[in-house]
Amino acid sequence: MATKDKAKKKKIARGVTTGIAHIQASFNNTVITITDKQGNALVWSAPGVVGYSGSKKSTPFAAQVAATDAARKAKEIGIKEIDVYVKGPGSGRESAIRALQAAGLTIISIRDVTPMPHNGCRPKKKRRV
């Protein structure tokens, strides 16, 4: 059996000042991932990481707190400017963008990359409540 004798060393991305913030906003959660220009994830955060659970994860405030947490981690690495890619129909989209800007990151551009079907797959059966 292997024992835990070494503490995990934190990776430091040197020379990275610009990145991409991917905001995945579903109806139940909001995940913010900050990557470099090639798409390698540097930091990420979600409402579950910052202490929200259940239906509170889907609120705009929880998305704001998670985005602030991700921006703080990114600034520690050395990121100053970000492009923002927003995906999904969730309620935390705008509040996450505002929180990234308020945390001190310069937003270069905002793109909506929500996938839109052009009559590809058959939709799921109608939901009965």
C-alpha positions in Angstrom: 0.0 0.0 0.0 1.3 3.4 -0.9 1.2 6.1 1.8 0.7 9.8 1.4 4.3 10.9 2.2 4.5 13.9 -0.2 2.1 16.9 -0.2 0.7 17.8 -3.6 2.7 20.6 -5.1 0.6 23.4 -6.7 1.3 24.0 -10.4 2.2 27.6 -11.4 1.6 28.7 -15.0 4.4 31.1 -15.8 4.1 33.8 -18.4 0.3 33.4 -18.9 -1.4 36.8 -18.7 -4.4 36.2 -21.0 -7.0 33.4 -20.8 -10.5 32.3 -21.6 -13.2 32.1 -19.0 -15.7 29.4 -19.9 -19.1 29.8 -18.0 -21.3 26.7 -18.3 -24.7 27.8 -16.9 -27.2 25.0 -16.6 -30.6 25.3 -14.8 -29.1 23.5 -11.7 -25.5 24.7 -11.6 -22.9 27.2 -12.9 -19.3 26.1 -13.6 -16.6 28.7 -14.3 -13.4 27.4 -15.8 -10.5 29.7 -16.7 -8.1 28.2 -19.3 -5.1 29.5 -21.3 -5.5 30.3 -25.0 -4.9 26.7 -26.0 -7.8 25.5 -23.8 -5.8 23.9 -21.0 -7.7 24.4 -17.7 -5.8 26.5 -15.2 -8.4 27.2 -12.5 -12.1 26.4 -12.0 -14.8 27.0 -9.5 -18.5 26.2 -9.0 -21.1 27.0 -6.4 -20.6 23.5 -4.8 -16.9 24.3 -4.2 -17.7 27.6 -2.4 -20.2 26.0 -0.1 -23.7 25.9 -1.8 -25.7 22.8 -2.2 -29.1 21.8 -3.5 -31.3 24.4 -5.1 -29.1 27.2 -3.9 -26.5 26.3 -6.5 -28.7 27.4 -9.3 -29.1 31.0 -8.0 -27.3 34.0 -9.6 -25.7 34.9 -6.3 -24.1 31.5 -6.0 -22.7 31.9 -9.6 -21.4 35.3 -8.6 -19.6 33.9 -5.6 -18.1 31.1 -7.7 -16.9 33.5 -10.4 -15.3 35.7 -7.8 -13.5 32.6 -6.4 -12.3 31.6 -9.9 -11.1 35.1 -10.6 -9.2 35.3 -7.4 -7.4 32.0 -8.2 -6.7 33.2 -11.7 -5.2 36.4 -10.5 -2.8 34.5 -8.2 -1.5 32.6 -11.2 -1.0 35.9 -13.1 -4.0 36.2 -15.5 -5.0 39.8 -16.2 -7.2 39.7 -19.4 -9.8 37.2 -20.3 -12.2 36.4 -23.2 -15.5 35.1 -21.9 -17.4 32.2 -23.5 -20.9 31.7 -22.1 -22.8 28.4 -22.6 -26.2 27.3 -21.5 -29.6 28.8 -20.4 -28.9 29.1 -16.7 -29.7 32.1 -14.4 -26.0 32.7 -13.5 -24.8 33.9 -16.8 -24.8 37.7 -16.4 -23.9 37.7 -12.7 -20.9 35.5 -13.3 -19.6 37.9 -16.0 -20.2 40.9 -13.7 -18.3 39.2 -10.9 -15.3 38.4 -13.1 -15.1 42.1 -14.1 -15.6 43.3 -10.5 -12.8 41.0 -9.3 -10.3 43.0 -11.4 -10.0 40.9 -14.6 -10.2 42.8 -17.9 -12.8 41.4 -20.2 -11.7 41.6 -23.8 -14.8 39.9 -25.4 -18.0 38.0 -24.6 -19.2 35.2 -26.8 -22.3 33.1 -26.5 -21.3 29.5 -27.5 -24.6 27.8 -26.5 -25.1 24.8 -28.8 -28.1 25.2 -31.1 -29.6 22.2 -32.9 -30.3 22.6 -36.6 -32.9 19.8 -36.7 -30.3 17.2 -35.8 -31.4 14.8 -33.1 -35.0 14.0 -32.1 -35.9 15.9 -29.0 -36.6 14.2 -25.7 -40.2 13.2 -25.0 -42.5 15.9 -23.6 -42.1 16.4 -19.8 -45.3 15.5 -17.8 -45.7 17.3 -14.5 
